[in-house]
């Protein structure tokens, strides 16, 4: 990628924070024994997919429907997968169409309130397609010290594991933030209860319910990925998906505990 120098700022220009640079809608990365290639040219995808020695990752960020259809045509995706990707209003789920796995997970962020972001993942022979919004920062979620090449060299199923693992690991900081807020509200209820405290407790109940809707079905997703005889997941990679499944059990257990704490705090308030 060519580096460009920033133009000098004139004295009359404001000195506020710069706006974020626009994100590329399409990112295509192909790994082969000869090296790694990255492009945003959809027309180059067909040649990558046709090469049996190339492992491909296609990452789409807020794509238009025509881009989705073009990519789906090259990858040979089932129409139902294309429909689900286009609608992007799914629960966490896993489905198999003609040997291709479609997985939906939710990334969570906490900025005063819980903000779920849907991530669609389609795993096939030699390729992984990810579809997400700008709210989901996969680059930050999936650390790749040596770049994407060594990860793809292990197969797109291993990249799927890495994405799922870091998405699930991202749930724990959100839960920690909520736990701190629950502790603070418990102290407020005992020391100086107020209408604000009651309103915030109800908000927490809704947020915990939203998190459970996003994470609870994900347990079944990972369970199916570890127990099905899926040819697109290497047998020696199954153990990694089981590890993610164990993390999700911890998440749901903590959620149950927090919901009981909030309900108990409401009882104390009343």
BELBELBEL-V546467 format. One record per residue. N is the residue number from 1. SS is DSSP state (a for helix, b for strand, c for the rest). Layout:
N/SS + N/SS
This chain:
1/c + 2/c + 3/c + 4/c + 5/c + 6/c + 7/c + 8/c + 9/c + 10/c + 11/c + 12/c + 13/c + 14/c + 15/c + 16/c + 17/c + 18/c + 19/c + 20/c + 21/c + 22/c + 23/c + 24/c + 25/c + 26/b + 27/b + 28/b + 29/b + 30/b + 31/b + 32/b + 33/c + 34/c + 35/b + 36/b + 37/b + 38/b + 39/b + 40/c + 41/c + 42/a + 43/a + 44/a + 45/a + 46/a + 47/a + 48/a + 49/a + 50/a + 51/c + 52/c + 53/c + 54/c + 55/b + 56/b + 57/b + 58/b + 59/b + 60/b + 61/b + 62/c + 63/c + 64/c + 65/a + 66/a + 67/a + 68/a + 69/a + 70/a + 71/a + 72/a + 73/a + 74/a + 75/a + 76/c + 77/c + 78/c + 79/a + 80/a + 81/a + 82/a + 83/a + 84/a + 85/a + 86/a + 87/a + 88/c + 89/c + 90/c + 91/c + 92/c + 93/b + 94/b + 95/b + 96/b + 97/b + 98/c + 99/c + 100/b + 101/b + 102/b + 103/b + 104/b + 105/b + 106/b + 107/b + 108/b + 109/b + 110/b + 111/c + 112/c + 113/c + 114/b + 115/b + 116/b + 117/b + 118/b + 119/b + 120/b + 121/b + 122/b + 123/b + 124/b + 125/c + 126/c + 127/b + 128/b + 129/b + 130/b + 131/b + 132/b + 133/c + 134/c + 135/c + 136/c + 137/c + 138/a + 139/a + 140/a + 141/a + 142/c + 143/c + 144/c + 145/c + 146/c + 147/c + 148/a + 149/a + 150/a + 151/a + 152/a + 153/a + 154/c + 155/c + 156/a + 157/a + 158/a + 159/a + 160/a + 161/a + 162/a + 163/a + 164/a + 165/a + 166/a + 167/a + 168/a + 169/a + 170/a + 171/a + 172/a + 173/a + 174/a + 175/a + 176/a + 177/a + 178/a + 179/a + 180/a + 181/a + 182/a + 183/a + 184/a + 185/a + 186/a + 187/a + 188/a + 189/a + 190/a + 191/a + 192/a + 193/c + 194/c + 195/a + 196/a + 197/a + 198/a + 199/a + 200/a + 201/a + 202/a + 203/a + 204/a + 205/a + 206/a + 207/a + 208/a + 209/a + 210/a + 211/a + 212/a + 213/a + 214/a + 215/a + 216/a + 217/a + 218/a + 219/a + 220/a + 221/a + 222/a + 223/a + 224/a + 225/a + 226/a + 227/a + 228/c + 229/c + 230/c + 231/c + 232/c + 233/c + 234/c + 235/a + 236/a + 237/a + 238/a + 239/a + 240/a + 241/a + 242/a + 243/a + 244/a + 245/a + 246/a + 247/a + 248/a + 249/a + 250/a + 251/a + 252/a + 253/a + 254/a + 255/a + 256/a + 257/a + 258/a + 259/a + 260/a + 261/a + 262/a + 263/a + 264/a + 265/a + 266/a + 267/a + 268/a + 269/a + 270/c
